[in-house]
């Protein structure tokens, strides 16, 4: 259950970043969703850390958030889809998987 909570926390992190971007673009109503999603994300991360080692949980949480936010920017906001960016995202994901495999 802790692993599921960690993955869901990572996705809430992505939704929080999406609303952070909306606030930066002038949609101040999105502050409500930003606080909600980041709050849920941190709460689930805390729950996941009850069983999962802190370093592993945090790395996976930030990896999901970082990779997901970068992909969201590429496909939703039209940011660069250069192959080098995709390789870097793959490294982030590989690093998170590596931490789990060698914990």
Biopython code that builds the backbone (N, CA, C, O; Angstrom):
import numpy as np
from Bio.PDB.StructureBuilder import StructureBuilder

atoms = [
    (1, "UNK", "N", (0.815, -1.199, 0.000)),
    (1, "UNK", "CA", (0.000, 0.000, 0.000)),
    (1, "UNK", "C", (0.859, 1.264, 0.000)),
    (1, "UNK", "O", (0.480, 2.282, -0.579)),
    (2, "UNK", "N", (2.033, 1.187, 0.663)),
    (2, "UNK", "CA", (2.910, 2.351, 0.717)),
    (2, "UNK", "C", (3.445, 2.721, -0.663)),
    (2, "UNK", "O", (3.612, 3.899, -0.976)),
    (3, "UNK", "N", (3.714, 1.700, -1.489)),
    (3, "UNK", "CA", (4.214, 1.979, -2.837)),
    (3, "UNK", "C", (3.144, 2.647, -3.684)),
    (3, "UNK", "O", (3.440, 3.559, -4.457)),
    (4, "UNK", "N", (1.916, 2.204, -3.545)),
    (4, "UNK", "CA", (0.818, 2.839, -4.272)),
    (4, "UNK", "C", (0.677, 4.293, -3.827)),
    (4, "UNK", "O", (0.503, 5.189, -4.653)),
    (5, "UNK", "N", (0.752, 4.519, -2.518)),
    (5, "UNK", "CA", (0.672, 5.887, -1.990)),
    (5, "UNK", "C", (1.797, 6.749, -2.552)),
    (5, "UNK", "O", (1.587, 7.921, -2.865)),
    (6, "UNK", "N", (2.982, 6.175, -2.679)),
    (6, "UNK", "CA", (4.121, 6.930, -3.203)),
    (6, "UNK", "C", (3.914, 7.315, -4.667)),
    (6, "UNK", "O", (4.199, 8.445, -5.063)),
    (7, "UNK", "N", (3.425, 6.388, -5.455)),
    (7, "UNK", "CA", (3.180, 6.677, -6.878)),
    (7, "UNK", "C", (2.077, 7.723, -7.024)),
    (7, "UNK", "O", (2.198, 8.650, -7.825)),
    (8, "UNK", "N", (1.012, 7.574, -6.258)),
    (8, "UNK", "CA", (-0.072, 8.567, -6.309)),
    (8, "UNK", "C", (0.441, 9.933, -5.845)),
    (8, "UNK", "O", (0.066, 10.960, -6.410)),
    (9, "UNK", "N", (1.292, 9.947, -4.824)),
    (9, "UNK", "CA", (1.891, 11.206, -4.362)),
    (9, "UNK", "C", (2.680, 11.869, -5.481)),
    (9, "UNK", "O", (2.636, 13.090, -5.636)),
    (10, "UNK", "N", (3.402, 11.071, -6.262)),
    (10, "UNK", "CA", (4.151, 11.606, -7.395)),
    (10, "UNK", "C", (3.237, 12.244, -8.431)),
    (10, "UNK", "O", (3.559, 13.291, -8.993)),
    (11, "UNK", "N", (2.097, 11.609, -8.681)),
    (11, "UNK", "CA", (1.159, 12.175, -9.650)),
    (11, "UNK", "C", (0.494, 13.449, -9.117)),
    (11, "UNK", "O", (0.255, 14.387, -9.877)),
    (12, "UNK", "N", (0.199, 13.483, -7.822)),
    (12, "UNK", "CA", (-0.318, 14.724, -7.235)),
    (12, "UNK", "C", (0.724, 15.841, -7.336)),
    (12, "UNK", "O", (0.373, 17.011, -7.484)),
    (13, "UNK", "N", (1.988, 15.476, -7.255)),
    (13, "UNK", "CA", (3.069, 16.453, -7.434)),
    (13, "UNK", "C", (3.000, 17.061, -8.840)),
    (13, "UNK", "O", (3.154, 18.271, -9.005)),
    (14, "UNK", "N", (2.771, 16.223, -9.837)),
    (14, "UNK", "CA", (2.652, 16.704, -11.218)),
    (14, "UNK", "C", (1.465, 17.659, -11.339)),
    (14, "UNK", "O", (1.584, 18.724, -11.945)),
    (15, "UNK", "N", (0.320, 17.280, -10.764)),
    (15, "UNK", "CA", (-0.861, 18.152, -10.834)),
    (15, "UNK", "C", (-0.612, 19.465, -10.095)),
    (15, "UNK", "O", (-1.108, 20.512, -10.511)),
    (16, "UNK", "N", (0.150, 19.416, -9.003)),
    (16, "UNK", "CA", (0.502, 20.643, -8.295)),
    (16, "UNK", "C", (1.345, 21.569, -9.159)),
    (16, "UNK", "O", (1.127, 22.781, -9.184)),
    (17, "UNK", "N", (2.305, 20.994, -9.863)),
    (17, "UNK", "CA", (3.160, 21.790, -10.752)),
    (17, "UNK", "C", (2.336, 22.376, -11.900)),
    (17, "UNK", "O", (2.558, 23.518, -12.303)),
    (18, "UNK", "N", (1.394, 21.605, -12.423)),
    (18, "UNK", "CA", (0.511, 22.113, -13.479)),
    (18, "UNK", "C", (-0.215, 23.365, -12.997)),
    (18, "UNK", "O", (-0.306, 24.352, -13.728)),
    (19, "UNK", "N", (-0.729, 23.328, -11.779)),
    (19, "UNK", "CA", (-1.447, 24.497, -11.262)),
    (19, "UNK", "C", (-0.498, 25.620, -10.860)),
    (19, "UNK", "O", (-0.892, 26.787, -10.863)),
    (20, "UNK", "N", (0.739, 25.292, -10.517)),
    (20, "UNK", "CA", (1.739, 26.325, -10.288)),
    (20, "UNK", "C", (1.975, 27.114, -11.572)),
    (20, "UNK", "O", (2.088, 28.339, -11.545)),
    (21, "UNK", "N", (2.049, 26.410, -12.682)),
    (21, "UNK", "CA", (2.215, 27.059, -13.992)),
    (21, "UNK", "C", (1.008, 27.943, -14.285)),
    (21, "UNK", "O", (1.161, 29.061, -14.777)),
    (22, "UNK", "N", (-0.200, 27.445, -13.983)),
    (22, "UNK", "CA", (-1.407, 28.237, -14.236)),
    (22, "UNK", "C", (-1.420, 29.508, -13.390)),
    (22, "UNK", "O", (-1.829, 30.568, -13.865)),
    (23, "UNK", "N", (-0.973, 29.404, -12.133)),
    (23, "UNK", "CA", (-0.888, 30.598, -11.289)),
    (23, "UNK", "C", (0.120, 31.576, -11.880)),
    (23, "UNK", "O", (-0.125, 32.782, -11.901)),
    (24, "UNK", "N", (1.254, 31.063, -12.361)),
    (24, "UNK", "CA", (2.276, 31.922, -12.964)),
    (24, "UNK", "C", (1.749, 32.614, -14.221)),
    (24, "UNK", "O", (2.227, 33.686, -14.593)),
    (25, "UNK", "N", (0.764, 31.997, -14.868)),
    (25, "UNK", "CA", (0.169, 32.589, -16.068)),
    (25, "UNK", "C", (-0.988, 33.539, -15.735)),
    (25, "UNK", "O", (-1.634, 34.073, -16.636)),
    (26, "UNK", "N", (-1.249, 33.747, -14.434)),
    (26, "UNK", "CA", (-2.252, 34.724, -14.036)),
    (26, "UNK", "C", (-3.584, 34.140, -13.581)),
    (26, "UNK", "O", (-4.493, 34.893, -13.231)),
    (27, "UNK", "N", (-3.720, 32.822, -13.576)),
    (27, "UNK", "CA", (-4.965, 32.202, -13.121)),
    (27, "UNK", "C", (-4.866, 31.957, -11.615)),
    (27, "UNK", "O", (-4.462, 30.879, -11.179)),
    (28, "UNK", "N", (-5.235, 32.960, -10.833)),
    (28, "UNK", "CA", (-5.053, 32.894, -9.383)),
    (28, "UNK", "C", (-6.052, 31.964, -8.701)),
    (28, "UNK", "O", (-5.850, 31.595, -7.544)),
    (29, "UNK", "N", (-7.117, 31.580, -9.385)),
    (29, "UNK", "CA", (-8.045, 30.590, -8.851)),
    (29, "UNK", "C", (-7.351, 29.244, -8.674)),
    (29, "UNK", "O", (-7.738, 28.458, -7.809)),
    (30, "UNK", "N", (-6.344, 28.975, -9.473)),
    (30, "UNK", "CA", (-5.616, 27.711, -9.406)),
    (30, "UNK", "C", (-4.815, 27.546, -8.122)),
    (30, "UNK", "O", (-4.329, 26.450, -7.840)),
    (31, "UNK", "N", (-4.666, 28.612, -7.337)),
    (31, "UNK", "CA", (-3.958, 28.503, -6.050)),
    (31, "UNK", "C", (-4.650, 27.463, -5.170)),
    (31, "UNK", "O", (-3.990, 26.728, -4.435)),
    (32, "UNK", "N", (-5.964, 27.402, -5.246)),
    (32, "UNK", "CA", (-6.730, 26.435, -4.443)),
    (32, "UNK", "C", (-6.285, 25.015, -4.792)),
    (32, "UNK", "O", (-6.025, 24.208, -3.899)),
    (33, "UNK", "N", (-6.198, 24.711, -6.081)),
    (33, "UNK", "CA", (-5.804, 23.377, -6.524)),
    (33, "UNK", "C", (-4.322, 23.118, -6.253)),
    (33, "UNK", "O", (-3.929, 21.998, -5.924)),
    (34, "UNK", "N", (-3.512, 24.153, -6.394)),
    (34, "UNK", "CA", (-2.086, 24.021, -6.100)),
    (34, "UNK", "C", (-1.892, 23.569, -4.650)),
    (34, "UNK", "O", (-1.153, 22.619, -4.395)),
    (35, "UNK", "N", (-2.540, 24.233, -3.715)),
    (35, "UNK", "CA", (-2.416, 23.889, -2.300)),
    (35, "UNK", "C", (-2.991, 22.494, -2.047)),
    (35, "UNK", "O", (-2.406, 21.704, -1.307)),
    (36, "UNK", "N", (-4.126, 22.197, -2.657)),
    (36, "UNK", "CA", (-4.756, 20.885, -2.480)),
    (36, "UNK", "C", (-3.847, 19.762, -2.967)),
    (36, "UNK", "O", (-3.602, 18.801, -2.239)),
    (37, "UNK", "N", (-3.346, 19.879, -4.193)),
    (37, "UNK", "CA", (-2.538, 18.804, -4.766)),
    (37, "UNK", "C", (-1.191, 18.655, -4.063)),
    (37, "UNK", "O", (-0.754, 17.533, -3.806)),
    (38, "UNK", "N", (-0.529, 19.765, -3.749)),
    (38, "UNK", "CA", (0.739, 19.654, -3.024)),
    (38, "UNK", "C", (0.511, 19.112, -1.611)),
    (38, "UNK", "O", (1.322, 18.335, -1.107)),
    (39, "UNK", "N", (-0.583, 19.516, -0.974)),
    (39, "UNK", "CA", (-0.898, 18.991, 0.351)),
    (39, "UNK", "C", (-1.127, 17.487, 0.326)),
    (39, "UNK", "O", (-0.608, 16.763, 1.176)),
    (40, "UNK", "N", (-1.906, 17.013, -0.649)),
    (40, "UNK", "CA", (-2.125, 15.570, -0.796)),
    (40, "UNK", "C", (-0.818, 14.843, -1.100)),
    (40, "UNK", "O", (-0.558, 13.760, -0.578)),
    (41, "UNK", "N", (-0.008, 15.456, -1.948)),
    (41, "UNK", "CA", (1.260, 14.848, -2.328)),
    (41, "UNK", "C", (2.171, 14.666, -1.116)),
    (41, "UNK", "O", (2.723, 13.586, -0.904)),
    (42, "UNK", "N", (2.324, 15.725, -0.324)),
    (42, "UNK", "CA", (3.179, 15.641, 0.867)),
    (42, "UNK", "C", (2.618, 14.660, 1.891)),
    (42, "UNK", "O", (3.373, 13.928, 2.530)),
    (43, "UNK", "N", (1.295, 14.644, 2.048)),
    (43, "UNK", "CA", (0.683, 13.720, 3.010)),
    (43, "UNK", "C", (0.935, 12.268, 2.611)),
    (43, "UNK", "O", (1.299, 11.443, 3.449)),
    (44, "UNK", "N", (0.741, 11.960, 1.332)),
    (44, "UNK", "CA", (0.965, 10.590, 0.866)),
    (44, "UNK", "C", (2.446, 10.225, 0.907)),
    (44, "UNK", "O", (2.796, 9.079, 1.190)),
    (45, "UNK", "N", (3.309, 11.186, 0.629)),
    (45, "UNK", "CA", (4.747, 10.929, 0.730)),
    (45, "UNK", "C", (5.103, 10.577, 2.175)),
    (45, "UNK", "O", (5.861, 9.637, 2.416)),
    (46, "UNK", "N", (4.571, 11.314, 3.118)),
    (46, "UNK", "CA", (4.823, 11.028, 4.530)),
    (46, "UNK", "C", (4.342, 9.643, 4.920)),
    (46, "UNK", "O", (5.024, 8.921, 5.648)),
    (47, "UNK", "N", (3.166, 9.277, 4.435)),
    (47, "UNK", "CA", (2.627, 7.939, 4.706)),
    (47, "UNK", "C", (3.540, 6.868, 4.106)),
    (47, "UNK", "O", (3.835, 5.865, 4.756)),
    (48, "UNK", "N", (3.982, 7.080, 2.879)),
    (48, "UNK", "CA", (4.843, 6.098, 2.207)),
    (48, "UNK", "C", (6.159, 5.924, 2.952)),
    (48, "UNK", "O", (6.711, 4.824, 2.985)),
    (49, "UNK", "N", (6.665, 6.990, 3.548)),
    (49, "UNK", "CA", (7.947, 6.919, 4.253)),
    (49, "UNK", "C", (7.878, 6.132, 5.555)),
    (49, "UNK", "O", (8.909, 5.875, 6.176)),
    (50, "UNK", "N", (6.679, 5.749, 5.973)),
    (50, "UNK", "CA", (6.566, 4.897, 7.159)),
    (50, "UNK", "C", (7.175, 3.512, 6.905)),
    (50, "UNK", "O", (7.662, 2.868, 7.834)),
    (51, "UNK", "N", (7.147, 3.059, 5.652)),
    (51, "UNK", "CA", (7.662, 1.728, 5.315)),
    (51, "UNK", "C", (8.828, 1.769, 4.322)),
    (51, "UNK", "O", (9.690, 0.891, 4.338)),
    (52, "UNK", "N", (8.850, 2.770, 3.475)),
    (52, "UNK", "CA", (9.872, 2.860, 2.430)),
    (52, "UNK", "C", (11.001, 3.752, 2.951)),
    (52, "UNK", "O", (10.733, 4.800, 3.539)),
    (53, "UNK", "N", (12.261, 3.351, 2.743)),
    (53, "UNK", "CA", (13.376, 4.200, 3.188)),
    (53, "UNK", "C", (13.262, 5.627, 2.636)),
    (53, "UNK", "O", (12.863, 5.833, 1.490)),
    (54, "UNK", "N", (13.617, 6.592, 3.466)),
    (54, "UNK", "CA", (13.458, 7.994, 3.121)),
    (54, "UNK", "C", (14.119, 8.354, 1.780)),
    (54, "UNK", "O", (13.493, 8.983, 0.927)),
    (55, "UNK", "N", (15.373, 7.955, 1.601)),
    (55, "UNK", "CA", (16.084, 8.307, 0.368)),
    (55, "UNK", "C", (15.420, 7.733, -0.869)),
    (55, "UNK", "O", (15.312, 8.407, -1.893)),
    (56, "UNK", "N", (14.979, 6.495, -0.774)),
    (56, "UNK", "CA", (14.306, 5.852, -1.903)),
    (56, "UNK", "C", (12.970, 6.522, -2.184)),
    (56, "UNK", "O", (12.662, 6.841, -3.333)),
    (57, "UNK", "N", (12.173, 6.739, -1.137)),
    (57, "UNK", "CA", (10.853, 7.353, -1.311)),
    (57, "UNK", "C", (10.970, 8.750, -1.907)),
    (57, "UNK", "O", (10.246, 9.096, -2.840)),
    (58, "UNK", "N", (11.880, 9.545, -1.367)),
    (58, "UNK", "CA", (12.020, 10.917, -1.856)),
    (58, "UNK", "C", (12.513, 10.945, -3.305)),
    (58, "UNK", "O", (12.033, 11.740, -4.113)),
    (59, "UNK", "N", (13.466, 10.079, -3.628)),
    (59, "UNK", "CA", (13.991, 10.045, -4.996)),
    (59, "UNK", "C", (12.912, 9.628, -5.992)),
    (59, "UNK", "O", (12.813, 10.202, -7.076)),
    (60, "UNK", "N", (12.118, 8.651, -5.637)),
    (60, "UNK", "CA", (11.057, 8.209, -6.544)),
    (60, "UNK", "C", (9.984, 9.275, -6.666)),
    (60, "UNK", "O", (9.491, 9.538, -7.763)),
    (61, "UNK", "N", (9.618, 9.889, -5.554)),
    (61, "UNK", "CA", (8.614, 10.955, -5.570)),
    (61, "UNK", "C", (9.059, 12.123, -6.445)),
    (61, "UNK", "O", (8.301, 12.608, -7.286)),
    (62, "UNK", "N", (10.302, 12.569, -6.236)),
    (62, "UNK", "CA", (10.792, 13.685, -7.056)),
    (62, "UNK", "C", (11.005, 13.255, -8.496)),
    (62, "UNK", "O", (10.815, 14.055, -9.412)),
    (63, "UNK", "N", (11.398, 11.999, -8.715)),
    (63, "UNK", "CA", (11.571, 11.502, -10.083)),
    (63, "UNK", "C", (10.268, 11.515, -10.853)),
    (63, "UNK", "O", (10.219, 11.961, -12.000)),
    (64, "UNK", "N", (9.204, 11.020, -10.218)),
    (64, "UNK", "CA", (7.888, 11.043, -10.870)),
    (64, "UNK", "C", (7.481, 12.486, -11.140)),
    (64, "UNK", "O", (7.018, 12.812, -12.234)),
    (65, "UNK", "N", (7.653, 13.344, -10.148)),
    (65, "UNK", "CA", (7.278, 14.746, -10.313)),
    (65, "UNK", "C", (8.096, 15.460, -11.373)),
    (65, "UNK", "O", (7.551, 16.216, -12.177)),
    (66, "UNK", "N", (9.397, 15.225, -11.378)),
    (66, "UNK", "CA", (10.279, 15.899, -12.335)),
    (66, "UNK", "C", (10.034, 15.407, -13.759)),
    (66, "UNK", "O", (9.832, 16.204, -14.675)),
    (67, "UNK", "N", (10.054, 14.090, -13.936)),
    (67, "UNK", "CA", (9.845, 13.528, -15.276)),
    (67, "UNK", "C", (8.442, 13.857, -15.784)),
    (67, "UNK", "O", (8.264, 14.250, -16.937)),
    (68, "UNK", "N", (7.458, 13.692, -14.914)),
    (68, "UNK", "CA", (6.082, 13.977, -15.323)),
    (68, "UNK", "C", (5.870, 15.438, -15.671)),
    (68, "UNK", "O", (5.183, 15.751, -16.643)),
    (69, "UNK", "N", (6.452, 16.337, -14.886)),
    (69, "UNK", "CA", (6.311, 17.768, -15.166)),
    (69, "UNK", "C", (7.020, 18.153, -16.459)),
    (69, "UNK", "O", (6.518, 18.972, -17.228)),
    (70, "UNK", "N", (8.180, 17.566, -16.693)),
    (70, "UNK", "CA", (8.894, 17.852, -17.950)),
    (70, "UNK", "C", (8.090, 17.361, -19.150)),
    (70, "UNK", "O", (7.980, 18.062, -20.157)),
    (71, "UNK", "N", (7.530, 16.164, -19.045)),
    (71, "UNK", "CA", (6.706, 15.639, -20.140)),
    (71, "UNK", "C", (5.440, 16.460, -20.319)),
    (71, "UNK", "O", (5.019, 16.712, -21.448)),
    (72, "UNK", "N", (4.831, 16.879, -19.222)),
    (72, "UNK", "CA", (3.647, 17.735, -19.285)),
    (72, "UNK", "C", (3.979, 19.044, -20.008)),
    (72, "UNK", "O", (3.211, 19.512, -20.848)),
    (73, "UNK", "N", (5.122, 19.621, -19.671)),
    (73, "UNK", "CA", (5.541, 20.848, -20.347)),
    (73, "UNK", "C", (5.747, 20.641, -21.839)),
    (73, "UNK", "O", (5.402, 21.502, -22.648)),
    (74, "UNK", "N", (6.305, 19.503, -22.196)),
    (74, "UNK", "CA", (6.550, 19.217, -23.610)),
    (74, "UNK", "C", (5.257, 19.035, -24.390)),
    (74, "UNK", "O", (5.105, 19.585, -25.481)),
    (75, "UNK", "N", (4.333, 18.269, -23.840)),
    (75, "UNK", "CA", (3.152, 17.894, -24.602)),
    (75, "UNK", "C", (1.947, 18.800, -24.375)),
    (75, "UNK", "O", (1.048, 18.855, -25.213)),
    (76, "UNK", "N", (1.920, 19.507, -23.254)),
    (76, "UNK", "CA", (0.785, 20.380, -22.961)),
    (76, "UNK", "C", (1.101, 21.845, -23.233)),
    (76, "UNK", "O", (0.230, 22.599, -23.667)),
    (77, "UNK", "N", (2.339, 22.251, -22.980)),
    (77, "UNK", "CA", (2.721, 23.650, -23.153)),
    (77, "UNK", "C", (3.644, 23.883, -24.342)),
    (77, "UNK", "O", (4.108, 25.004, -24.551)),
    (78, "UNK", "N", (3.913, 22.853, -25.114)),
    (78, "UNK", "CA", (4.710, 23.022, -26.325)),
    (78, "UNK", "C", (6.183, 23.301, -26.100)),
    (78, "UNK", "O", (6.838, 23.900, -26.953)),
    (79, "UNK", "N", (6.715, 22.873, -24.955)),
    (79, "UNK", "CA", (8.144, 23.063, -24.712)),
    (79, "UNK", "C", (8.941, 22.114, -25.605)),
    (79, "UNK", "O", (8.388, 21.177, -26.179)),
    (80, "UNK", "N", (10.225, 22.362, -25.713)),
    (80, "UNK", "CA", (11.103, 21.589, -26.585)),
    (80, "UNK", "C", (11.016, 20.088, -26.297)),
    (80, "UNK", "O", (11.014, 19.662, -25.142)),
    (81, "UNK", "N", (10.944, 19.297, -27.375)),
    (81, "UNK", "CA", (10.919, 17.835, -27.274)),
    (81, "UNK", "C", (12.218, 17.233, -27.809)),
    (81, "UNK", "O", (12.228, 16.131, -28.357)),
    (82, "UNK", "N", (13.281, 17.957, -27.646)),
    (82, "UNK", "CA", (14.581, 17.523, -28.130)),
    (82, "UNK", "C", (14.935, 16.148, -27.552)),
    (82, "UNK", "O", (14.601, 15.846, -26.407)),
    (83, "UNK", "N", (15.604, 15.331, -28.344)),
    (83, "UNK", "CA", (15.937, 13.965, -27.912)),
    (83, "UNK", "C", (16.832, 13.981, -26.668)),
    (83, "UNK", "O", (16.780, 13.059, -25.854)),
    (84, "UNK", "N", (17.648, 15.026, -26.524)),
    (84, "UNK", "CA", (18.530, 15.108, -25.356)),
    (84, "UNK", "C", (17.724, 15.278, -24.063)),
    (84, "UNK", "O", (18.102, 14.751, -23.016)),
    (85, "UNK", "N", (16.633, 16.003, -24.141)),
    (85, "UNK", "CA", (15.757, 16.144, -22.969)),
    (85, "UNK", "C", (15.127, 14.802, -22.625)),
    (85, "UNK", "O", (14.995, 14.457, -21.451)),
    (86, "UNK", "N", (14.740, 14.050, -23.643)),
    (86, "UNK", "CA", (14.136, 12.731, -23.411)),
    (86, "UNK", "C", (15.147, 11.777, -22.767)),
    (86, "UNK", "O", (14.789, 10.986, -21.894)),
    (87, "UNK", "N", (16.393, 11.852, -23.194)),
    (87, "UNK", "CA", (17.439, 11.010, -22.594)),
    (87, "UNK", "C", (17.613, 11.373, -21.126)),
    (87, "UNK", "O", (17.757, 10.489, -20.282)),
    (88, "UNK", "N", (17.601, 12.637, -20.821)),
    (88, "UNK", "CA", (17.747, 13.067, -19.424)),
    (88, "UNK", "C", (16.571, 12.587, -18.570)),
    (88, "UNK", "O", (16.763, 12.183, -17.423)),
    (89, "UNK", "N", (15.374, 12.630, -19.115)),
    (89, "UNK", "CA", (14.211, 12.109, -18.397)),
    (89, "UNK", "C", (14.379, 10.612, -18.162)),
    (89, "UNK", "O", (14.046, 10.111, -17.088)),
    (90, "UNK", "N", (14.891, 9.899, -19.155)),
    (90, "UNK", "CA", (15.137, 8.460, -18.991)),
    (90, "UNK", "C", (16.151, 8.208, -17.880)),
    (90, "UNK", "O", (16.010, 7.243, -17.129)),
    (91, "UNK", "N", (17.166, 9.055, -17.762)),
    (91, "UNK", "CA", (18.145, 8.920, -16.677)),
    (91, "UNK", "C", (17.493, 9.123, -15.304)),
    (91, "UNK", "O", (17.812, 8.416, -14.348)),
    (92, "UNK", "N", (16.586, 10.083, -15.217)),
    (92, "UNK", "CA", (15.885, 10.317, -13.956)),
    (92, "UNK", "C", (15.097, 9.072, -13.564)),
    (92, "UNK", "O", (15.156, 8.626, -12.418)),
    (93, "UNK", "N", (14.369, 8.525, -14.508)),
    (93, "UNK", "CA", (13.571, 7.323, -14.239)),
    (93, "UNK", "C", (14.472, 6.144, -13.908)),
    (93, "UNK", "O", (14.178, 5.391, -12.980)),
    (94, "UNK", "N", (15.554, 5.967, -14.639)),
    (94, "UNK", "CA", (16.487, 4.872, -14.378)),
    (94, "UNK", "C", (17.114, 5.008, -12.989)),
    (94, "UNK", "O", (17.300, 4.005, -12.300)),
    (95, "UNK", "N", (17.435, 6.204, -12.577)),
    (95, "UNK", "CA", (17.999, 6.431, -11.252)),
    (95, "UNK", "C", (17.033, 6.053, -10.152)),
    (95, "UNK", "O", (17.426, 5.431, -9.164)),
    (96, "UNK", "N", (15.766, 6.423, -10.312)),
    (96, "UNK", "CA", (14.761, 6.059, -9.308)),
    (96, "UNK", "C", (14.570, 4.549, -9.235)),
    (96, "UNK", "O", (14.459, 3.986, -8.146)),
    (97, "UNK", "N", (14.532, 3.902, -10.377)),
    (97, "UNK", "CA", (14.412, 2.448, -10.406)),
    (97, "UNK", "C", (15.645, 1.803, -9.783)),
    (97, "UNK", "O", (15.528, 0.832, -9.035)),
    (98, "UNK", "N", (16.810, 2.331, -10.084)),
    (98, "UNK", "CA", (18.042, 1.801, -9.507)),
    (98, "UNK", "C", (18.054, 1.881, -7.986)),
    (98, "UNK", "O", (18.498, 0.948, -7.316)),
    (99, "UNK", "N", (17.571, 2.985, -7.442)),
    (99, "UNK", "CA", (17.506, 3.112, -5.985)),
    (99, "UNK", "C", (16.610, 2.040, -5.365)),
    (99, "UNK", "O", (16.912, 1.507, -4.297)),
    (100, "UNK", "N", (15.523, 1.736, -6.037)),
    (100, "UNK", "CA", (14.636, 0.692, -5.522)),
    (100, "UNK", "C", (15.307, -0.684, -5.629)),
    (100, "UNK", "O", (15.232, -1.486, -4.697)),
    (101, "UNK", "N", (15.950, -0.951, -6.744)),
    (101, "UNK", "CA", (16.556, -2.259, -6.961)),
    (101, "UNK", "C", (17.697, -2.532, -5.991)),
    (101, "UNK", "O", (17.920, -3.678, -5.600)),
    (102, "UNK", "N", (18.416, -1.491, -5.605)),
    (102, "UNK", "CA", (19.615, -1.692, -4.774)),
    (102, "UNK", "C", (19.428, -1.159, -3.355)),
    (102, "UNK", "O", (20.406, -0.809, -2.695)),
    (103, "UNK", "N", (18.184, -1.092, -2.879)),
    (103, "UNK", "CA", (17.954, -0.560, -1.526)),
    (103, "UNK", "C", (18.347, -1.524, -0.449)),
    (103, "UNK", "O", (18.211, -1.215, 0.735)),
]
sb = StructureBuilder()
sb.init_structure("model")
sb.init_model(0)
sb.init_chain("A")
sb.init_seg("    ")
for serial, (resi, resn, name, xyz) in enumerate(atoms, 1):
    if name == "N":
        sb.init_residue(resn, " ", resi, " ")
    sb.init_atom(name, np.array(xyz, "f"), 0.0, 1.0, " ", f" {name:<3s}", serial, name[0])
structure = sb.get_structure()
